[in-house]
């Protein structure tokens, strides 16, 4: 499996996202606690060395499961979290983006996971529509203060790298003028390529780009990626699942793409990891790129 730098780590390009471990809507206890533990342990057995999480997954649930399943952690395991949001009592998403919020939530992540330092923490930029996957708008004054809080946390050793999530190209350019960026995490998949300019900018600078919802939104009733006729036709021709084809295409877009497919099923995890062995020739990649958008 190919590897790519993620801040101070160099990780396999297929990692694991913990978003689906809590209950429905990323809220509450998992449907099956033992299965969630089994998924995490199997992921590491299969070579995963990059796990993406957040304290607001649950809230608290994903991090507690990770610690229960995997601590003490391998030295090579990159644990990446994110800050900038909270959950209300009904599972609603709320912004928590002031510098004091960011610092407090970094410390909460560290305590919950039982580590002294995280490989990276993503600053998630949120607008009033906190569930939107579209990049947040640039608020220069707030973003500058947020970056200061993240830089301070890194310089104090709480995090090894600073990441950004849900950002525009302008956010990335502003941030790079002040500090190194370890990774960018934006929505990106075969049919939603809004963040392609951000991906390209990351590729030019050797920054890891970590697409979330690479198979389409986990909250949508109809999945435009897995239901796409070009994807389904390609999957049937090559003898793979539509999900494997969509993930393989995402890896083929650029060598700096790191997948963090999430699941609460060991079977689905193994299917996702098998994407490392799915080879798409140039013509197939071009067909998917040109016809599936």
Residue, then its C-alpha position, 0 to 999 in steps of 0.5 A: x500500500x502506498x504511503x504519503x506524509x501526514x505532518x510528522x508521520x508518513x501513513x498508508x493512503x487508506x486509513x480509518x474514519x471513526x465517524x460511523x462508530x457512534x449511533x445513528x446521526x453520529x450521536x449516542x452509543x454504538x448499535x453494537x459496542x463489541x462490533x465497534x471495538x472489533x472494527x478498530x482492532x481489525x483496522x490496525x491488524x490490516x495496516x491502518x496507521x491513520x485514524x480520524x476522529x473527533x470529540x463531537x462524534x457521539x459526543x465522546x463516544x468515538x474517542x472512548x471506543x478508540x482508547x478502549x480498543x487500541x491503547x496503548x497505541x503503536x508508535x506509528x499510529x497517527x491519531x487525528x482529531x478536529x475542533x470547531x464544533x459541538x453537539x447539543x442535547x438532541x444531537x444538533x451541530x453547533x459551532x465552537x470556534x472561538x480560540x478558547x473553545x479550540x484550546x479546550x477541545x484539543x485538551x478534551x481530545x487528548x484526555x479522552x484518547x489518553x495521549x500527550x500529543x495528537x498527530x494533527x488536529x483539523x480546524x473545522x470552519x463552520x458557518x451558520x449552516x453547521x451541517x453543510x459540506x460546502x466550504x465555510x466563508x472566510x471571516x478574516x478576523x476570526x480565522x486569524x484568531x483561530x490560527x493563533x490558537x492552533x499555532x500556540x497548541x502546536x508550539x506547546x506540543x499538544x499537537x504535532x500538526x495543524x490541519x484545516x477542514x471545510x475550507x476554501x482556497x483562500x483559507x488555505x492561502x491565508x493559513x500558509x502565509x502564517x504556518x505549515x499545514x499538515x493536512x486539509x479535510x474537505x468533502x470530495x468525491x466523484x460527483x462533488x468536486x467543489x474542492x478540486x482547487x483546494x486539492x490541487x493546491x495541496x498537491x502542489x505543496x505536498x500537503x495531505x488532502x483527506x476527502x470526507x464523504x468519498x462515497x457521498x454523504x452518509x446522511x443522504x437518502x439517495x447516494x449519487x456516487x454509489x448509484x451512478x451508472x458509470x460507477x456501477x457499470x465499471x464495478x460490474x466489468x471489473x468484478x468489484x463493488x461500486x464503493x471500491x470503484x469510487x474509492x479507487x478513483x479517489x486514490x487515483x486523482x492525486x498521490x496526496x489523497x488519503x482515504x479515511x473510509x468509515x464503517x461500523x462493520x468488519x466486512x465493510x472495513x475489509x472491503x474498503x482496505x481491499x481497495x489497495x489492490x484495485x487497479x484502474x487503468x488510465x482509460x477507466x479513470x478518464x471515463x469515470x472522471x468525464x462521465x460521472x460528474 
